[in-house]
Every structure is written in C-alpha cells, then in structure tokens.
Amino acid sequence: MRPVDLQADQFAGYPPLGRQLVSENLALLRQLPLALAPLFLGEVKAYDWNFPLERREVEVQFKYLHSLTPNQLRSAMAPFSKIILPSIASEIDWVNYPRVFSEYLSAALWSTAQVDKFSAASTEYVNAYRAAYPPDPPPIPRLAIVIVGQGVGEAAFPLFRKLRPHGVHYTNVREDDARKTLFETLARRAGAHPMAYGHWYVDGGEEDVSVPSGITSISYAGLSSLRIAVVEKMRDMGHNSQGPEGVQKMMQALDPSAFPEILSISDPILAHFQLSIFTEGSGTQFYSTTFADWTAHELLRRAQPLTTLVRFAPRQVQRSIDEMILDQQGKVAVDPNGSLLDADMAAYYIWIDQRRLPQSTDACFVVWFEDHQDALMIAPNLLPGTEQTSPTSFANLLKPFA
Amino acid sequence: MAYRWDEQLKNPGTSRREFLRMTLGSCGAFKFGAIASATNLLPRASRKVVVVTFGGGARDEETFTLEGQENIPQLLQNLVPQSTFFTRVVNRGILGHYVATASLATGVYERFDNFAAVCPRNPTVFEYFRKDLGRPATDTWVVAPSNGFNRIGESDNPAYGANFGAGVVLPKQLLAQFLSKEPGTIYQHLLRDNYETPFYSPALAGNNINLHQLAETLQLSLNDFAGHALQITSPDELSVFIAKKIMRQYAPSLLWITLHDMDVAHTGAFSLYIDGIQRSDRLCGTIWQEIQSNPEYAGKTTLFILPDFGRDGDGTVGGNGFQHHRTGDIASRTTWMMVLGHGIRQKVVVDRPVESTDLAPTLGAILGFSPRLAQGFPLAEVV
C-alpha cells in the first residue's frame, strides 16, 4: 500500500486520540512519501500513551506541514521521496505495524547504502518544523542529579573523567546530609513547579525514600515482577523460532493489558513507559545499571523533565544470557565496583541527554559518589575543568536551583 | 610526543587522525605514511597469515585515545611498536558483526541479513586461497563465535563454495558436545553468546565438520577441556585455546580468529565491555606469543589485528554511545588495523583512509592468490 491509498477505516486499531488525529489529517498523510509516512504514523499511533511534550511534537509536525503550500510541501518532502525502497516495502502492513516497517526500512537503508541520505533528510525535516515552531523554554532551569557508587568503599579508577573538563570537581562535600539534601531539592522543585511527568526519581535498586506527590518514580526493584514477566514472554517467543524480526514484532505488540496484575491501569501513560523500558531496552532486563541508564535516557528524551534524580545500585555479576534468562528470581552476587564504572559512564550520557533539551545552557547537572565527599557539578556560572577542595555542601551548591 | 587528554578536550577540532598520530607518536620514533618495499621476503608458498578480528566493535575512546590506552597494554606497548598501523579503516557496509566479518573475508560489502544463517554471496579469501594455490582443507581455518558465523568459511558462489572453503570451528559448539556428555557442568559461562539478539540464535547449518573427528584430531578430550576450562573465563579464551590447538596440529597457512567478548557492550554494562577489550588485548598478546614460539609460524607469519568496525559515538543522536552500532556515524564506521610480523616494516603509521574491503586483496598479495571479485585494493604499505 502507498500513502496515497490511505483510508480512514484502516485506523480502527488506533487508540482514540491517535485515530482522531488521523481523521483530521488524512488528506495530508496521503501526500507524504513512503519513507516518511509510516514513521510519522508510528508517532500518531503512540500519541495516546505519549508524554505531554511528545504530543506537542506530533501536533507541531501537523501544524508545520499544513502551513506549507503544495510546492513547499513537495520541496520539503523531496529528500524522502528520493529514497528508493524495494517494492516489498509497500506490502508491509505499516498502518497497523509502523514500527515493523521502521525496522524494515532501517535494514533496507543499510543494505542499499542510503542510510546517510535518510539521516540527512530526517535532520533537515526536524530542523525545519522546530525552527517554524520552536519549543517553549522550561519555566525553571533543568536539574539532573546522579548518584553513583552505592556499596563501594573506594573507587578503583578516577571518577568523572569524562565530565571533569566540563564542570567543577568538588572533593570535600559534606556527605552526612547529602542524600537528604538532594531528595529535598527534588521534592521542593516538584512542589514549586508542578508539571505532569516533569519531575522524576529513578532508582536502580529499591526506592530510597517515600516519594512525595508530584514526582514520578520508577525503580528496578519496584518493576521486578514486570521485568520477570517480560523475560518469560521473550523466552517463549525465542523458543518458538520466530527469528529476531519475529521476536521484535511480538515484543512491540506487547501492551500493558498483557500484564493486568502487574501494571497500573490508573496511569496508562506511565504503564506504557514502564513496559517500553523492558521491551525496547537492551540489557535492561538483566542489569540494574543498564535499567537506570536507559530509563534516564528515555525519560529525558521523551518527557523532557525539569528535574531528574537517578540513583544507581549494584547490578548482578556477569553471567551467561541463558543463565540469566532461566534464573530470574535467584539470589545472585552483585558487582559494586563494575557497577560504579557503569554508572560513571552513564552519568556522562545523562549529561549529554540533558544538553540536548531546549535551553540546556541554563541547566545544572550534579553527580555524587554516594556516601563520599566526591561530587561534580556543571552549571552556567561554574568554571569548567576546575577542582574545589574547600569544604562545601549540596545545600549550598544547589541553592540557585532549589 | 606526549599528548594530554585535557589538551585534546581544549582542542576539539583535533581530528581523530591527528589524535592517533600523536598518541602513536608518543610510542617513539614512528614514521608516517612511508611506502617502501620490504626485503628478505620468504617465497609466498612458505608464508603464513593469521587474521584476528574483534567481532564486537571497539571504539578509539576505549582503545587508542589517552583515556583508553590503559585497556590495551599488550597492543600498545608490545604489538604497535612492531607494526605498520593504519589509523583510518573505514567500513562502508552493514554494521552487523557476521555480515561485516564476511565482508572482510570477501573484500565485498556483503548485503545479507546479519542474523540469517547464510553464506557470503562472494568468494571468501579461504576459497581463493585454496582454489588458486591448490591447498588442502586443513590449510585454512576459521575460529569464530557461534552466532551465525558457521557459514563464513565458504560462499555460495558456484565457481567456489563447498569444495574450497575453510574449516570453521565454533568452540562453543565443540564444548557443547562435551557438555552433552556431562550435563550440568560448571562451564555454562563459556557458552555466553550473541549479545545482540540474546533470545535468538540461527540454527547451525552448513558447517559439515565432524565434531567428534575434529576433537579427536585436535587431541581434545573431556579431561583436556575440563583442565583448561577451569582456567578459562570467557568464550574468547576458549576460542584462542582452540586456535592454538589448530596451529599446533595443522599449522594452517591462513588462520582467521574472531574475538567476540567485547560485544557484551550491547547489554549496556560499560565495565563488562571494558573487561572484554582488556581480555582481547591480552589474547592478542597470547596469539602473537604463540606465533613467535611455534616453529611452524616463527619468522614467516604476518599478523593482522582489526575490529570489524567501531561503535556509536557518545554524542550521536539516535544512539546510546558505546552500547550499539546502529547510527552509522563516523565513530561506528571508522576503526584501525595493525599489521606485524614477516615482511612488515615496524613503527610505521599510515594516515590515509583505507577500507575494510582492502583486507582480502592484501591477503591475496601476501599469500599469492587472486581475489578477483573483491572491491578493495592491496595495501601497498604492507605487501
């Protein structure tokens, strides 16, 4: 099927808000090239379960495309129209399985050496609609707090190496009330600037505190039932010889309704997000450090929060994949030192993810070696690449961002 | 010239090439870009080649940058000073490990599904080697991880194929045979495999080596395995253990070893990825030591070491840094290669970009076969 052949009744399987978007924009969707239409529909299909700022991104695209004259639209779509796809691409049921098409497209682009061409077309398109409708600046500067090194006595390597050139390395932070101060900062910001899915607490172990209202929290321990249930489903799919594509298709079709006793139906947006961490993440099912890293990556990209607090916990030691799949519930030794190295790198990635958000030049980033005096902070008024050895506290450091 | 990490950050415009130049320059007295004919070469019929690929992708950040050097002491201190080092090996093909390794072996960017149990479309160096030079099956071997690599020894090209392929040994498959005799043993960690699609492995097919016979020929016994497996901590160590057995038993003229442990990066655990790199570094030292100490190889062997490609850059949108190789950015497409041993000039750095597909024609030039369908060109600096 080609986009020009789209009919309203083909979208019966879409959730209500997404279906409504399609019906309002069907004429426009019919004009999009095959290399773009299914990808855009993927966003529309997920619209009902998207975070508020993700929804805005979809709405802005429609608004931008509608604002173009026919000639301008043709010109804006030309880079995608030039992508040559095998005829089999149009035979995929991309209305109902847009992400299957996306996987197919990715493979096709690689095998026909059109990846670079497609990347350039996508970048140009995103830049164009964002320039036409720039995102609103956040009401307060963003703050990301990362806590690493739980259970580690002494780090076996120099911490924060990748971050040091960008911020101040504090070597004498008061550690006795540090954790309390960091959590209080999160709670205070959530209270003062309420925003749906705007303040997050992610824990790679068990949640450390009772979470005040206004904060969305998610933890490896708290989601263990879901994690185990997803791995069991994946194992069954693998045993049924579906092949990687088959497994992927079935994983993508998984819905919170498949886990009625585990996932909350009162917050379907959060339930979809929680499930996606295990169905779309790689390694999140087995390693708590990867879980925390990937969750932070996804929520920063998708929810664009004002405040993010991520606390890493020790992951299990390396075992064979088979062992980990078969033994999900057993007591396994942990690797605190390896986990510190995982978290140290993840902290760098969280900073990079935060920098990609609007108004990132105003943002503040903090990473703390838990129960130690080492911390690093990156903020607009701090001199990058410096070290501060005099005694200080988080209460003092975070005052401008509290 | 000493080169500091903080200087690199102060000068972000410093290119990857310049950075590697300076890093390698600090190893002392390197020449850059020189091409000169090697002398005192053995007749081609007497030469041997060992190729070691990292089928896990490794980035400069964790290997040859100042920060990464602590992970590769063997490569950096022992092997690089003896080598001709190519700083820019570009892979323009599909960035999946099996299909990319097959492309290295054919000299053509293969286009098949990375996760399918299929042969390369184009003839491999093993087939050219055997057909052109009339070599027996035992003269070329591949030791590879088992995630699809079982078909890499021979193409489905009708002019080559089954009668000219390499013996492909999948150590995991070999070990599994022994484990079937003793279920529930403690060697499960050596069956760790396929980090990219942990829930699916293609059925093994097309590799017709009789495992029982192979084990007997290599004088492998359960006791032997048991004795060594206790000291072996990873599948790559098992691969090198088997490779050494093959070298001692058959002394093949063309041996290809693919190391895979570092692909654990797909699980997102950075420390495990670093462990994999450090292990690969150590194993490269072990392989070189075996070449030096084995009379069948000493003084007549050229060793090639290269990752099949890199991994995504930290800042690339759409990726998650070291974890995957999905974006096709420069970091994931660009890697390095070192060549050392017989006929190779030491302490030479080659800056010009070369391609993954140049490996097969280079092997052909060294060993005397003609990879006529390959797209690449022999690397003048090492032939």
Interface residues (C-beta under 8 A of the other chain):
Chain A: S106 A107 W110 S111 A113 V115 D116 S119 R161 K162 P165 M234 R235 M237 G238 Q242 G243 P244 V247 G281 S282 G283 T284 F286 Y287 T289 T290 D293 W294 H297 R315 Q318 R319 S320 I321 D322 E323 I325 D335 N337 G338 S339 L341 D342 D344 M345 A346 Y348 Y349 I352 R356 G385
Chain B: W5 D6 L9 K10 E67 R92 I94 L95 R111 D113 F115 Q188 H189 L191 R192 D193 N194 Y195 T197 P198 F199 Y200 P202 V264 H266 T267 G268 A269 F270 S271 L272 I274 D275 D314 G315 V317 N320 G321 F322 Q323 H324 R326 T327 G328
